[in-house]
Amino acid sequence: MDNNNNLNHRKVNKVIRVTDKAGNPIAGKKIRVKQTNHKFLFGCGAFDTLLYMNGEDKPWYEASKEAVEKWLEVFNYGTLPFYWGQFEPEEGKPNTEMLMKAAEFLNSNDVKVKGHPLCWHTVCADWLMKYDNKTILKKQLERIEREVTGFKGVIDMWDVINEVVIMPIFDKYDNAITRICKDRGRVGLIKEVFAKAKECNPDATLLINDFNTTTAYEILIDGCLEAGVPISAIGIQSHQHQGYWGADKIREVLKRFSHFGLPIHFTENTLISGDIMPAYIEDLNDWQVADWPSSPEGEERQAAEMKEMYTILFEHPLVEAITTWDFKDGAWLGAPSGFLRKDNTIKPSYEMMKKLIHEEWWTDEVFVSDENGYINVEAFKGDYLISLAEGEGQPAVSDHANDTADSENGAKVSMINNDQMVVVL
């Protein structure tokens, strides 16, 4: 277990008393404390789940199944796409069933799911353009009500609105959401969409999300909070196709956005393992190349940069989640930005991330109970399976995190707060 003092806030110190069913202490026995999940959200785009859950008769099924299995070995948090133009290409015919199957599958594997996004000017539904602004806003709010209510209990975290800093001045093409943002103003629109999401699921985690990390985003957040917008967490995009930010910039961004005192989620992180996109490109979408290959030296660089970035973010007390955007190469912009190559073979970044999350930042230890059945445990915050260790009269705990705990193999517990607890074995 990592003893770095910079990670003390990620750990819990607990006094645990282990007893039998009659309440008698289990004294002088080896007790295994095995982590099964993190409290911290280590995430990745979970788009392959859609192919896997909705394509059993399709040629891509086996490849997507393999990718999803590798995804589940590392991550406990997935983002699913709710881009309006793709989710509901024809008015009144949303792809609800497809997204629900994927979200329920992830939930069944102890993965928390976030929907992205509820309101955005890009990949917007074209059919909205036939309506006036008042009707567009009405339909936007109805859309939020439908998704947030319909997925409640399956998806309870949403990027409510995306990239608002640029939204009213976006001029690449006309779209319905830019129209209503011009009409209502940035804060005005944000206030309306957040209010509707909050009304539909008061306990949901609601994010504002942006790629703009300048003071313009800070000013926008400040205005929203002054207006009473119920922002649960600040979403920061970090697509680094033009090169790694570096430790200094990461810490500088964290410092500026920390003064709000809100949780911070790095929502869309990209580090590539091939040639860097030229610096003169202003809009990343404008870089279109026929092939963008990964390279051995690029893969080593990607793994090293990811390790440094994740370590800095995991050490920061306000950061609650990190999502790398692409799981496989060739996704957004065709970039070599994944943990897997296009053929599903794993890259050094995959091996590094798995080791970091499930070994260095992970607890799986054996403690000896005292004469009163007590053990003193320091562990990373998360979910655990506590059992008698192998050779102590009960079966050893399996290495599979999804095993069902029962009277034979231990007790499932959640270790979040520094208090005492009793575990019955």
C-alpha positions, -999 to 999 in steps of 0.1 A, spaced: 0 0 0 13 35 -8 24 53 23 29 87 6 16 114 30 1 132 0 -25 105 -2 -37 105 35 -69 122 25 -76 92 2 -73 68 31 -93 58 62 -81 46 95 -106 22 111 -108 1 142 -127 -30 132 -140 -57 155 -146 -91 140 -171 -114 157 -189 -146 150 -227 -147 146 -232 -150 183 -213 -118 189 -182 -135 203 -149 -119 193 -128 -138 167 -94 -135 185 -59 -142 173 -70 -149 137 -57 -137 104 -83 -114 88 -81 -105 52 -92 -70 42 -96 -70 4 -106 -39 -16 -132 -44 -43 -138 -8 -54 -125 27 -50 -145 56 -37 -125 78 -61 -139 77 -96 -113 64 -121 -131 67 -154 -130 63 -191 -153 67 -221 -175 36 -221 -187 39 -257 -177 4 -266 -203 -8 -241 -230 3 -266 -215 -18 -293 -212 -48 -270 -247 -46 -255 -265 -38 -287 -246 -58 -314 -246 -95 -306 -254 -102 -343 -229 -76 -357 -194 -82 -370 -179 -59 -344 -194 -79 -314 -164 -100 -304 -140 -71 -307 -162 -49 -286 -167 -77 -260 -130 -81 -257 -125 -43 -253 -152 -41 -226 -137 -69 -206 -104 -51 -206 -121 -19 -197 -138 -35 -166 -104 -47 -153 -93 -11 -147 -122 14 -144 -151 20 -120 -167 50 -137 -179 53 -173 -192 81 -195 -220 73 -220 -230 95 -250 -263 114 -249 -255 138 -278 -290 149 -287 -285 147 -325 -275 111 -322 -296 101 -293 -328 114 -309 -321 118 -347 -358 119 -354 -380 138 -330 -399 116 -306 -377 86 -313 -349 86 -287 -324 57 -284 -334 52 -248 -333 14 -248 -298 12 -263 -284 36 -236 -303 19 -208 -289 -15 -216 -254 -2 -216 -259 18 -184 -275 -12 -166 -247 -35 -176 -221 -11 -162 -241 -7 -130 -242 -45 -127 -204 -44 -127 -201 -18 -99 -194 10 -124 -209 44 -118 -222 60 -150 -224 96 -162 -245 109 -191 -228 134 -214 -243 159 -221 -279 171 -217 -274 205 -234 -248 213 -260 -247 233 -292 -226 207 -310 -241 174 -323 -274 190 -317 -307 177 -331 -312 194 -365 -350 191 -363 -350 217 -335 -342 244 -361 -378 245 -374 -389 259 -340 -388 294 -325 -365 301 -295 -393 298 -270 -402 264 -283 -365 253 -285 -360 261 -248 -392 242 -239 -381 211 -258 -346 214 -243 -361 213 -208 -385 185 -217 -355 166 -230 -337 170 -197 -368 159 -178 -372 128 -199 -335 117 -196 -329 126 -159 -362 111 -148 -361 81 -170 -325 71 -161 -329 80 -124 -313 53 -103 -292 40 -132 -275 73 -142 -274 98 -114 -246 120 -127 -248 143 -157 -229 169 -176 -258 192 -176 -244 217 -200 -213 216 -221 -189 243 -233 -209 273 -225 -180 298 -227 -181 296 -265 -217 287 -269 -233 321 -277 -205 331 -300 -201 297 -318 -202 305 -355 -191 273 -373 -227 266 -382 -262 277 -370 -278 256 -343 -307 257 -320 -288 258 -287 -265 287 -297 -297 306 -306 -313 302 -272 -280 309 -254 -278 342 -273 -314 349 -263 -312 339 -226 -275 347 -219 -250 322 -206 -260 323 -170 -297 325 -178 -296 293 -199 -274 275 -174 -298 284 -146 -328 270 -164 -312 237 -174 -297 231 -140 -330 239 -123 -348 213 -144 -322 186 -138 -322 193 -101 -360 192 -100 -361 158 -117 -334 142 -96 -325 162 -64 -298 138 -54 -280 137 -88 -245 150 -93 -248 179 -118 -218 192 -136 -209 222 -157 -182 212 -182 -158 231 -204 -126 229 -224 -119 266 -217 -97 268 -186 -91 305 -188 -105 331 -164 -135 333 -187 -147 300 -173 -139 311 -137 -160 342 -143 -189 321 -157 -188 298 -127 -188 327 -103 -218 342 -120 -236 309 -119 -230 305 -82 -241 341 -75 -273 332 -94 -279 302 -72 -272 275 -99 -269 241 -81 -235 231 -95 -223 199 -78 -189 197 -95 -167 216 -119 -159 197 -151 -126 204 -167 -117 190 -201 -80 183 -208 -77 171 -245 -40 173 -250 -36 164 -287 -11 193 -291 11 181 -263 10 174 -226 1 203 -203 29 194 -179 29 194 -141 31 232 -138 0 239 -158 -20 211 -141 -12 226 -107 -20 261 -119 -54 251 -133 -62 232 -100 -52 262 -79 -75 286 -99 -105 264 -99 -101 253 -63 -111 286 -48 -147 278 -55 -145 250 -29 -164 226 -52 -154 191 -62 -134 190 -95 -138 164 -122 -113 161 -150 -140 149 -174 -123 145 -208 -86 137 -207 -66 129 -238 -29 121 -241 -17 106 -274 9 81 -283 18 93 -318 28 126 -334 16 157 -317 -10 178 -335 5 211 -348 3 241 -325 -12 263 -352 -45 243 -352 -71 264 -332 -100 240 -333 -89 204 -327 -117 192 -350 -99 209 -379 -70 184 -379 -81 158 -403 -55 132 -414 -58 99 -433 -38 80 -407 -26 89 -372 -5 59 -360 7 51 -325 45 46 -321 66 27 -295 83 58 -283 50 77 -282 34 49 -262 61 51 -235 57 89 -235 19 86 -231 22 62 -201 47 84 -184 26 116 -189 -6 98 -177 11 85 -146 24 120 -136 -10 137 -144 -31 111 -125 -7 112 -95 -10 150 -93 -48 149 -96 -52 120 -71 -31 140 -46 -54 170 -48 -82 169 -22 -109 185 -43 -105 162 -73 -131 134 -72 -130 119 -107 -107 116 -137 -120 104 -171 -97 95 -200 -118 101 -230 -108 73 -255 -103 37 -244 -91 26 -279 -70 43 -305 -88 58 -335 -119 71 -317 -123 109 -316 -103 126 -345 -87 92 -353 -61 99 -327 -38 73 -310 -53 83 -277 -64 51 -261 -52 25 -237 -57 -1 -264 -44 -1 -300 -70 -5 -328 -65 -43 -327 -73 -44 -290 -38 -51 -279 -28 -33 -247 -4 -3 -246 20 6 -218 -5 31 -205 -30 3 -198 -6 -17 -178 6 14 -159 -30 25 -151 -40 -10 -139 -10 -12 -117 -16 23 -103 -53 19 -95 -53 -18 -84 -19 -22 -68 -3 11 -57 -35 28 -47 -52 -4 -35 -56 -23 -2 -54 -60 1 -38 -70 34 -40 -95 62 -43 -84 98 -42 -104 130 -70 -98 155 -62 -92 191 -78 -110 221 -109 -89 218 -113 -94 180 -100 -59 170 -78 -50 140 -65 -16 132 -67 -9 95 -54 18 72 -70 15 38 -79 34 7 -115 47 8 -138 23 -10 -156 -10 -8 -142 -41 9 -146 -78 14 -135 -88 49 -130 -125 57 -109 -150 76 -77 -154 57 -68 -187 40 -60 -214 64 -81 -199 92 -111 -223 89 -130 -206 60 -124 -205 22 -101 -177 10 -116 -147 -7 -116 -151 -45 -97 -126 -66 -128 -115 -84 -141 -82 -72 -177 -90 -80 -180 -121 -58 -211 -121 -37 -203 -119 0 -221 -143 23 -216 -161 56 -191 -184 40 -167 -160 24 -169 -128 44 -187 -95 47 -190 -66 23 -184 -33 39 -178 3 28 -149 21 44 -154 58 40 -153 75 75 -128 72 104 -150 54 129 -153 20 145 -173 -9 129 -182 -44 137 -180 -71 110 -197 -105 115 -179 -134 99 
